[in-house]
Amino acid sequence: MRFALTALLVLACAGLASLGFWQLHRAHEKQTRYQAFSDRQAAPPVAFETIAPDAPLSDSLWRRVTLRGHYLDLYVVLDNRVSQGRPGYEILTPFLTETGRTVLVDRGWLQLPDDRRTIPDALAPADPTTLSGYIGPEPTVGIDLEASAAQAEIMSPQVFRVQRVKVDGVASLLDRPLWPGIVYLDAQALGALAVDWQLPGDGSARNRSYAVQWFAMAAVLAGIGLWNLYGKRRRHE
């Protein structure tokens, strides 16, 4: 009987310890990812034209870029975006580069008009210009937008309001192919609105904290189990 209980105790402690090691592994993965992000953010900007059209988006995420071309005369309104406690929109406008590729540019935040039926005045200048910013993934907020124009609200022939941005869905909505990433505009670039991008942090400290908790639970369980299996008996002998 004692052997079976000891084996069960060992398995339970091993399970708790394995969860601790898994959390340490997750912390290491996050540190590695954050280091890659930091290195790309610190590197000099690259010209968007040097990114191969068929290159995986993951190769370019978080890189700073410059791109030459002009804004198109339409834009997408991402709904339910709050800044400093104020409701508003995030405005995304397609940008046609000199090489013929169209990129969705996130121009920043705009305060919500008094009436939601009011179309926000957010057309970008159409003059040829050079933009700067960084490449990022789609904003992961709101209700999913599938690749269908029916999922969006058409505020005007030039303005579309959505609850979530997915590049494939927006491409279908605008009826033009879009590069799979999004360029998050620098504050000083032409067409920028209120820009205050929240870049991803390290996040590994939480996993290390969880690991300590799992290891502590394994140690406490081992101590209690060994005491009950062997300590009590020796005291009574």
Backbone bond lengths (Angstrom), bond angles and torsions (degrees), N, CA, C in turn:
res aa  C-N    CA-C-N  psi(-1)  N-CA   C-N-CA  omega(-1)  CA-C   N-CA-C  phi
1 M - - - 1.458 - - 1.526 111.03 -
2 R 1.373 114.68 -45.23 1.454 117.84 -178.41 1.522 110.54 -65.28
3 F 1.332 116.43 -35.64 1.465 119.56 178.82 1.530 111.01 -62.55
4 A 1.326 117.27 -42.17 1.464 121.17 -179.81 1.524 110.73 -64.78
5 L 1.346 115.63 -42.19 1.470 119.14 178.88 1.529 111.05 -66.29
6 T 1.336 116.24 -37.53 1.466 119.58 177.75 1.522 110.92 -64.34
7 A 1.330 115.89 -42.55 1.469 119.88 178.58 1.523 110.66 -62.96
8 L 1.332 116.51 -40.87 1.464 120.66 178.51 1.527 110.75 -64.37
9 L 1.343 116.89 -38.90 1.457 121.34 178.38 1.526 110.61 -64.86
10 V 1.315 116.22 -43.30 1.468 119.98 179.28 1.521 110.66 -62.27
11 L 1.323 117.40 -43.35 1.460 120.66 179.75 1.523 111.57 -63.64
12 A 1.339 117.06 -40.96 1.464 120.77 179.94 1.525 110.96 -65.51
13 C 1.324 116.13 -44.49 1.470 119.70 179.28 1.525 110.85 -65.54
14 A 1.333 116.90 -39.39 1.466 120.64 178.13 1.525 110.80 -63.80
15 G 1.337 115.96 -38.67 1.462 119.52 178.18 1.515 111.82 -63.79
16 L 1.347 117.15 -44.00 1.460 120.80 178.40 1.527 111.06 -64.58
17 A 1.328 115.90 -41.59 1.464 119.64 179.38 1.530 111.21 -64.89
18 S 1.337 116.60 -38.18 1.469 119.44 179.50 1.524 111.00 -63.99
19 L 1.330 116.66 -35.13 1.460 119.51 175.28 1.520 110.74 -64.56
20 G 1.338 116.78 -37.18 1.458 120.25 176.37 1.521 111.81 -64.01
21 F 1.331 116.70 -44.10 1.469 119.83 178.34 1.526 111.49 -65.57
22 W 1.346 116.12 -35.03 1.464 119.16 177.04 1.527 110.96 -63.57
23 Q 1.333 116.71 -40.17 1.461 120.02 177.66 1.529 110.76 -65.30
24 L 1.312 117.89 -37.59 1.467 120.21 176.32 1.525 110.69 -64.44
25 H 1.338 115.89 -38.13 1.465 119.69 177.56 1.525 110.56 -64.20
26 R 1.335 116.69 -41.80 1.457 120.64 177.74 1.527 110.62 -63.55
27 A 1.324 117.21 -39.23 1.465 120.66 178.25 1.524 110.35 -62.03
28 H 1.336 116.48 -42.05 1.464 120.09 179.06 1.529 110.53 -64.53
29 E 1.334 117.83 -40.89 1.463 120.97 178.48 1.523 110.66 -61.36
30 K 1.332 116.64 -42.81 1.463 120.21 -179.50 1.527 111.11 -66.65
31 Q 1.326 117.18 -39.96 1.457 120.13 177.94 1.524 111.00 -62.59
32 T 1.337 116.42 -42.19 1.463 120.71 179.17 1.521 110.70 -63.78
33 R 1.344 116.27 -43.80 1.462 120.63 179.61 1.525 110.91 -64.69
34 Y 1.322 116.30 -41.83 1.462 119.68 -179.22 1.529 110.97 -67.67
35 Q 1.324 117.49 -35.09 1.457 120.37 177.91 1.522 110.60 -64.58
36 A 1.335 115.93 -41.28 1.465 119.74 177.02 1.523 110.58 -63.52
37 F 1.340 116.29 -41.71 1.462 120.96 176.85 1.525 110.93 -60.82
38 S 1.331 117.34 -46.28 1.467 121.19 -179.36 1.523 111.31 -62.99
39 D 1.331 116.61 -41.64 1.461 120.21 179.51 1.521 111.13 -62.43
40 R 1.344 116.83 -41.52 1.464 119.86 -179.17 1.529 111.09 -69.70
41 Q 1.320 116.74 -37.68 1.461 119.15 178.69 1.527 111.91 -67.05
42 A 1.327 116.71 -33.03 1.458 121.10 -177.63 1.526 112.86 -82.33
43 A 1.329 117.24 -17.06 1.465 120.83 -177.31 1.529 110.16 -72.85
44 P 1.345 117.83 153.33 1.471 120.97 176.80 1.532 110.65 -59.13
45 P 1.332 118.19 148.93 1.468 120.23 178.99 1.523 111.48 -61.59
46 V 1.329 114.84 147.34 1.456 120.63 175.44 1.529 108.22 -110.19
47 A 1.319 116.01 151.10 1.458 120.30 176.23 1.520 109.41 -71.84
48 F 1.314 116.40 132.28 1.465 120.38 -178.80 1.525 111.33 -57.24
49 E 1.319 117.11 -32.30 1.465 121.20 -178.26 1.522 112.19 -63.19
50 T 1.331 117.86 -20.88 1.467 120.28 -179.38 1.522 112.38 -81.27
51 I 1.335 117.67 -9.68 1.467 121.06 178.34 1.524 108.49 -83.29
52 A 1.303 116.62 120.21 1.465 120.68 -177.90 1.526 110.37 -62.24
53 P 1.322 118.30 136.74 1.472 120.89 -178.44 1.521 113.91 -56.54
54 D 1.350 116.99 -31.15 1.463 119.87 -177.47 1.523 113.15 -99.51
55 A 1.335 117.23 9.56 1.465 120.23 179.37 1.532 110.01 -71.89
56 P 1.336 118.34 142.05 1.473 120.10 177.86 1.530 110.93 -60.29
57 L 1.322 115.90 141.25 1.463 120.24 179.98 1.522 111.21 -59.41
58 S 1.324 117.17 -33.67 1.470 120.55 -178.37 1.521 112.14 -59.52
59 D 1.336 117.47 -25.83 1.461 120.52 178.77 1.520 112.21 -70.82
60 S 1.330 116.74 -18.80 1.470 120.69 -174.64 1.523 114.06 -114.00
61 L 1.338 117.87 -9.30 1.467 119.92 -176.68 1.524 111.30 -55.93
62 W 1.329 115.03 134.83 1.464 125.73 176.05 1.529 113.61 74.15
63 R 1.331 117.45 1.50 1.464 118.74 175.94 1.526 109.83 -75.33
64 R 1.320 114.71 143.22 1.458 120.06 172.87 1.519 108.34 -82.31
65 V 1.347 115.43 137.36 1.460 119.93 -175.19 1.524 110.70 -136.81
66 T 1.314 114.70 160.47 1.461 122.42 166.48 1.519 107.12 -122.59
67 L 1.306 116.57 145.70 1.462 120.07 178.46 1.526 109.76 -144.74
68 R 1.314 115.36 139.13 1.455 123.10 -175.95 1.516 109.73 -108.75
69 G 1.343 116.45 132.80 1.447 121.21 178.92 1.514 110.21 165.12
70 H 1.334 116.68 -143.11 1.467 119.63 178.91 1.540 109.83 -151.61
71 Y 1.334 114.45 153.41 1.463 120.69 176.31 1.530 109.82 -71.71
72 L 1.326 115.25 148.49 1.458 121.02 170.32 1.525 109.24 -87.70
73 D 1.341 116.38 157.81 1.473 120.30 -172.76 1.529 111.40 -87.93
74 L 1.316 116.22 53.69 1.460 122.14 173.69 1.528 107.50 -157.56
75 Y 1.315 116.14 164.61 1.458 118.44 179.50 1.517 110.74 -158.06
76 V 1.332 113.60 162.79 1.460 122.65 179.71 1.522 108.62 -111.32
77 V 1.318 115.56 135.21 1.459 122.27 -179.21 1.530 108.41 -105.26
78 L 1.329 117.10 114.45 1.462 121.41 175.40 1.518 108.38 -87.83
79 D 1.306 116.53 116.20 1.462 123.06 -171.82 1.526 112.55 -78.13
80 N 1.340 115.08 161.61 1.473 123.22 171.00 1.522 112.77 60.52
81 R 1.313 117.41 49.48 1.459 122.51 175.87 1.521 108.49 -110.51
82 V 1.310 116.44 121.17 1.466 122.04 -174.15 1.524 109.69 -105.33
83 S 1.334 115.88 135.15 1.463 121.80 176.21 1.518 108.97 -131.95
84 Q 1.345 116.15 119.66 1.464 121.83 -179.31 1.527 111.57 52.83
85 G 1.318 115.57 41.10 1.456 120.99 177.18 1.516 114.91 80.73
86 R 1.318 118.02 0.13 1.463 121.22 -178.28 1.526 110.11 -104.60
87 P 1.347 117.23 135.87 1.462 119.49 178.75 1.522 111.08 -75.04
88 G 1.316 115.51 150.06 1.452 118.49 179.33 1.504 112.22 -171.80
89 Y 1.319 114.40 -164.44 1.444 122.92 -179.81 1.523 110.12 -121.99
90 E 1.322 115.15 158.64 1.458 121.72 165.00 1.528 106.09 -108.28
91 I 1.319 116.46 130.46 1.457 121.36 -173.12 1.525 110.00 -105.32
92 L 1.328 115.74 124.74 1.462 121.83 178.49 1.525 109.10 -120.79
93 T 1.322 115.56 128.29 1.460 121.48 -176.63 1.523 109.99 -125.39
94 P 1.327 118.10 132.92 1.465 119.41 175.76 1.525 110.72 -68.88
95 F 1.318 115.28 140.79 1.468 122.45 -177.86 1.525 107.48 -124.10
96 L 1.325 116.48 121.84 1.460 122.00 -178.97 1.522 109.17 -92.19
97 T 1.329 116.48 115.41 1.462 120.21 -178.02 1.520 110.34 -80.31
98 E 1.318 114.79 164.58 1.467 120.35 -179.83 1.522 112.06 -64.23
99 T 1.333 116.81 -21.89 1.472 120.23 178.88 1.524 112.32 -88.27
100 G 1.342 117.06 0.82 1.458 120.00 174.52 1.510 115.90 95.77
101 R 1.324 117.74 -1.33 1.465 119.47 177.42 1.529 109.58 -88.27
102 T 1.320 116.39 144.82 1.457 121.77 177.88 1.525 109.42 -106.84
103 V 1.322 115.55 127.43 1.464 122.10 -176.06 1.526 108.47 -121.59
104 L 1.314 116.11 137.17 1.455 120.71 176.49 1.525 108.58 -81.88
105 V 1.339 116.44 122.35 1.461 121.96 -177.33 1.523 109.14 -109.48
106 D 1.317 116.37 123.14 1.464 121.83 175.49 1.523 107.71 -85.94
107 R 1.326 116.19 112.09 1.465 121.49 -172.80 1.526 113.13 -92.27
108 G 1.329 117.71 -5.08 1.454 119.77 177.42 1.516 113.19 113.38
109 W 1.317 114.82 -163.29 1.469 123.13 -169.29 1.526 111.18 -100.19
110 L 1.340 115.14 146.42 1.464 122.37 177.15 1.514 108.21 -137.05
111 Q 1.333 116.96 133.74 1.463 120.70 -177.38 1.520 111.29 -65.13
112 L 1.334 114.57 143.75 1.456 121.31 -179.97 1.527 110.19 -67.58
113 P 1.339 118.49 131.60 1.471 120.00 174.55 1.522 110.98 -62.76
114 D 1.321 116.65 164.34 1.465 121.03 -179.68 1.520 112.00 -60.07
115 D 1.309 116.22 -32.80 1.464 121.91 179.85 1.525 108.24 -116.34
116 R 1.335 116.91 124.02 1.467 120.27 -178.27 1.525 112.32 -63.03
117 R 1.330 117.00 -18.12 1.454 119.48 178.16 1.532 111.77 -78.13
118 T 1.326 116.89 -13.38 1.461 120.70 179.72 1.518 110.45 -73.33
119 I 1.303 116.56 130.25 1.462 121.32 179.03 1.525 108.48 -78.66
120 P 1.332 118.44 121.95 1.473 119.47 -179.19 1.519 111.58 -64.67
121 D 1.311 116.35 139.09 1.458 122.21 179.91 1.518 108.23 -83.27
122 A 1.321 116.61 91.19 1.470 119.71 -172.36 1.527 112.90 -136.23
123 L 1.337 117.04 21.06 1.458 117.73 176.12 1.521 109.36 -64.46
124 A 1.323 116.53 136.04 1.461 121.68 -179.86 1.524 109.75 -88.24
125 P 1.338 117.71 152.54 1.471 119.68 174.83 1.523 110.51 -57.35
126 A 1.326 115.47 140.85 1.467 120.35 -177.59 1.520 112.57 -92.08
127 D 1.337 117.34 3.87 1.463 120.30 -178.09 1.527 110.59 -66.19
128 P 1.335 117.28 145.05 1.471 119.33 173.08 1.525 110.31 -58.88
129 T 1.304 116.53 137.98 1.458 120.08 -176.00 1.522 110.00 -156.72
130 T 1.309 115.52 167.96 1.460 122.14 172.41 1.524 108.15 -111.39
131 L 1.316 116.78 121.10 1.460 122.11 179.54 1.523 110.33 -97.78
132 S 1.306 115.14 157.46 1.461 120.95 173.07 1.517 108.64 -135.28
133 G 1.315 115.77 147.78 1.452 121.58 179.55 1.516 109.06 176.34
134 Y 1.324 115.76 -159.16 1.463 119.21 176.45 1.521 109.54 -131.98
135 I 1.327 114.92 154.95 1.463 121.30 -179.21 1.524 109.17 -87.61
136 G 1.304 116.16 129.72 1.460 120.44 179.64 1.515 111.31 -137.68
137 P 1.325 116.37 173.01 1.466 120.72 177.17 1.522 110.68 -80.08
138 E 1.309 115.66 177.03 1.461 120.52 176.25 1.523 110.53 -65.97
139 P 1.330 117.84 144.74 1.471 119.05 174.56 1.526 110.14 -60.79
140 T 1.312 116.94 129.49 1.465 120.83 -176.72 1.517 110.04 -97.23
141 V 1.317 115.46 68.52 1.466 121.03 179.71 1.516 108.41 -139.50
142 G 1.324 114.10 161.32 1.447 120.00 169.37 1.514 114.99 79.93
143 I 1.311 114.80 -171.06 1.457 123.34 -178.57 1.516 108.72 -82.68
144 D 1.316 116.51 141.47 1.456 121.22 -176.01 1.531 111.26 -63.15
145 L 1.335 115.01 134.91 1.458 121.51 175.01 1.514 108.46 -108.31
146 E 1.317 117.01 110.61 1.455 120.51 177.75 1.520 109.17 -76.76
147 A 1.319 115.57 171.36 1.462 121.10 -176.69 1.528 110.35 -74.57
148 S 1.316 115.92 65.06 1.450 120.79 -179.08 1.508 109.61 -150.53
149 A 1.326 117.39 132.64 1.453 121.04 178.76 1.524 111.40 -65.07
150 A 1.336 116.48 -21.14 1.460 119.77 -178.29 1.514 112.22 -66.48
151 Q 1.332 118.17 -16.52 1.452 121.38 -178.50 1.526 112.07 -83.60
152 A 1.319 118.48 -6.08 1.462 122.23 -176.59 1.525 110.79 -111.26
153 E 1.329 115.19 157.63 1.452 121.62 175.75 1.522 108.42 -97.15
154 I 1.311 116.69 122.27 1.460 121.21 179.62 1.530 107.89 -87.47
155 M 1.322 116.70 104.31 1.456 121.55 -179.33 1.528 111.11 -79.98
156 S 1.329 116.31 -30.07 1.460 123.42 176.00 1.524 106.32 -163.69
157 P 1.330 119.49 172.16 1.464 119.75 177.36 1.521 113.75 -59.64
158 Q 1.345 117.56 -16.00 1.461 121.29 -177.77 1.524 113.64 -111.52
159 V 1.323 117.36 -9.07 1.468 120.71 -171.20 1.529 110.10 -129.22
160 F 1.342 115.58 128.96 1.459 121.86 -177.94 1.526 108.55 -128.28
161 R 1.319 116.57 129.47 1.464 120.77 179.38 1.526 108.97 -104.45
162 V 1.337 116.10 129.71 1.462 121.46 -178.86 1.522 109.15 -129.68
163 Q 1.323 115.31 161.03 1.455 121.41 178.10 1.522 111.98 -95.58
164 R 1.327 116.22 -17.20 1.454 120.80 175.87 1.516 108.96 -155.11
165 V 1.314 116.95 144.21 1.461 121.06 179.99 1.516 109.79 -97.83
166 K 1.319 115.21 121.19 1.457 122.08 167.86 1.520 105.71 -127.42
167 V 1.315 116.44 127.00 1.460 119.87 -171.25 1.523 111.63 -58.16
168 D 1.343 117.83 -42.02 1.462 119.79 179.33 1.525 111.32 -61.16
169 G 1.330 116.02 -41.90 1.455 119.80 179.18 1.517 112.39 -65.87
170 V 1.339 116.55 -40.92 1.465 120.06 179.25 1.526 110.37 -67.86
171 A 1.331 117.29 -37.44 1.460 120.49 177.23 1.525 110.86 -59.55
172 S 1.337 116.18 -42.26 1.457 120.31 177.04 1.522 110.73 -65.82
173 L 1.315 115.14 -39.61 1.462 120.92 -179.54 1.528 111.28 -63.20
174 L 1.327 116.75 -42.40 1.462 121.91 -177.66 1.525 112.39 -87.45
175 D 1.332 115.75 -8.35 1.460 122.09 -179.60 1.527 111.64 58.19
176 R 1.350 115.39 44.98 1.460 120.41 174.88 1.516 108.53 -155.77
177 P 1.336 118.06 145.18 1.467 120.00 179.76 1.524 110.88 -67.29
178 L 1.315 115.67 143.29 1.460 121.84 179.08 1.524 109.36 -124.65
179 W 1.330 115.48 144.06 1.461 119.63 171.40 1.522 108.47 -62.77
180 P 1.340 120.02 143.84 1.473 121.45 -169.10 1.524 115.95 -68.79
181 G 1.337 118.46 -19.05 1.459 119.63 179.64 1.516 112.50 -96.08
182 I 1.315 115.61 174.04 1.463 122.51 177.32 1.521 108.61 -121.21
183 V 1.328 116.77 136.88 1.454 121.13 175.10 1.532 108.42 -96.21
184 Y 1.322 115.98 119.84 1.460 122.03 177.75 1.524 107.83 -91.87
185 L 1.330 115.14 115.73 1.457 122.89 -166.25 1.524 112.66 -72.16
186 D 1.335 116.02 143.37 1.458 121.56 171.29 1.528 109.70 -71.48
187 A 1.313 115.99 152.72 1.461 120.98 -174.16 1.523 112.88 -63.44
188 Q 1.334 117.91 -30.93 1.461 120.55 -176.48 1.521 113.37 -89.33
189 A 1.326 118.24 -3.17 1.462 121.26 -176.81 1.525 110.85 -74.75
190 L 1.327 115.70 154.03 1.459 121.34 177.95 1.520 110.36 -60.21
191 G 1.332 115.90 131.13 1.456 120.83 178.59 1.514 114.65 90.27
192 A 1.342 117.57 -2.64 1.471 119.82 -179.08 1.522 110.77 -69.17
193 L 1.314 116.19 142.60 1.464 123.05 175.14 1.530 107.84 -104.23
194 A 1.324 117.90 -139.13 1.467 120.15 176.27 1.524 108.15 -80.65
195 V 1.328 116.44 109.15 1.461 121.99 -174.65 1.521 110.32 -109.56
196 D 1.322 115.82 119.78 1.469 121.59 177.12 1.524 107.45 -150.81
197 W 1.322 114.76 70.08 1.460 119.11 -174.08 1.531 110.80 -70.98
198 Q 1.339 115.68 133.81 1.452 122.05 176.09 1.522 108.15 -95.99
199 L 1.309 116.10 100.29 1.457 120.81 -177.28 1.526 110.25 -77.48
200 P 1.324 117.91 152.99 1.474 120.60 -177.74 1.516 112.15 -65.82
201 G 1.322 115.66 144.69 1.459 120.81 177.59 1.517 111.29 -97.71
202 D 1.336 114.84 -174.23 1.465 121.17 -178.01 1.526 110.68 -68.08
203 G 1.323 117.25 -58.84 1.456 121.70 176.32 1.516 115.29 77.79
204 S 1.366 117.74 -0.20 1.467 119.00 -175.92 1.527 112.13 -78.50
205 A 1.326 117.92 -22.48 1.462 120.28 -177.15 1.530 111.46 -61.11
206 R 1.320 116.89 -37.12 1.466 119.91 179.99 1.524 110.45 -64.01
207 N 1.346 116.69 -41.28 1.469 119.38 179.48 1.520 111.41 -65.70
208 R 1.340 117.26 -39.07 1.464 119.42 177.03 1.521 111.07 -64.61
209 S 1.328 116.60 -36.82 1.462 120.29 176.81 1.529 111.07 -63.91
210 Y 1.333 115.97 -43.31 1.463 119.38 176.54 1.528 111.09 -62.31
211 A 1.336 116.43 -38.81 1.465 119.93 179.87 1.525 110.50 -61.28
212 V 1.340 117.28 -44.18 1.466 121.09 178.20 1.524 110.28 -59.32
213 Q 1.324 116.91 -40.63 1.465 120.04 -179.85 1.532 111.29 -64.45
214 W 1.346 116.89 -43.04 1.464 119.17 179.58 1.526 111.33 -65.35
215 F 1.339 116.70 -42.27 1.466 119.69 178.27 1.528 110.67 -63.95
216 A 1.336 116.74 -39.47 1.462 120.50 179.01 1.522 110.85 -64.32
217 M 1.327 116.46 -41.43 1.463 120.10 178.14 1.521 110.67 -63.49
218 A 1.340 116.87 -39.89 1.469 119.88 177.92 1.521 110.76 -63.26
219 A 1.344 116.60 -42.08 1.459 120.29 -179.29 1.526 111.44 -66.19
220 V 1.342 116.80 -42.73 1.467 120.69 -179.93 1.524 110.14 -65.12
221 L 1.341 116.16 -43.77 1.459 119.41 179.57 1.521 110.69 -62.76
222 A 1.333 116.22 -41.00 1.466 119.38 179.03 1.521 110.57 -62.98
223 G 1.335 116.44 -43.32 1.459 119.81 -179.86 1.514 112.49 -63.28
224 I 1.338 116.26 -46.97 1.464 120.36 -179.53 1.537 110.31 -64.45
225 G 1.333 114.99 -43.50 1.462 118.65 -178.24 1.518 112.77 -64.18
226 L 1.320 117.00 -45.35 1.467 120.01 179.56 1.522 111.35 -65.17
227 W 1.313 116.50 -38.16 1.473 119.13 178.23 1.526 111.18 -62.71
228 N 1.347 115.37 -44.32 1.455 118.46 -178.95 1.520 112.05 -70.16
229 L 1.319 117.63 -31.75 1.459 119.71 -177.70 1.518 113.07 -82.79
230 Y 1.319 116.55 -34.11 1.473 118.77 -171.83 1.529 113.18 -126.33
231 G 1.317 117.77 -36.98 1.463 119.90 -175.46 1.501 113.05 -65.52
232 K 1.335 116.26 -46.21 1.459 120.21 -178.44 1.521 111.28 -62.27
233 R 1.320 115.97 -42.04 1.474 119.42 -177.14 1.512 111.25 -63.59
234 R 1.334 116.48 -41.76 1.480 119.51 -179.21 1.528 110.28 -64.37
235 R 1.322 118.29 -36.29 1.460 119.79 179.96 1.520 111.86 -66.91
236 H 1.355 115.35 -29.93 1.462 118.91 -177.88 1.527 112.17 -87.59
237 E 1.333 116.89 -10.13 1.469 118.90 -179.66 1.519 111.03 -77.42
